[in-house]
Amino acid sequence: MKPPGPSRFLSALLFDVAPTDPVTYGGVAALLAAAGLVAPYLPARRALRIDPKVALAVE
């Protein structure tokens, strides 16, 4: 039985990684989750420094 598509793709790109390696899939999931949490945080932190009255007056 052939492994599913993403597993086949992953095993073709990475050396010495089993197609069903749970540590690799867990690491990728954690990395994507961290990127998803950090990406909106940075612009939101910068937007908090702006006074809403000034922002609305410009528009």
Beta strands, then each sheet from edge to edge (+ up, - down):
end
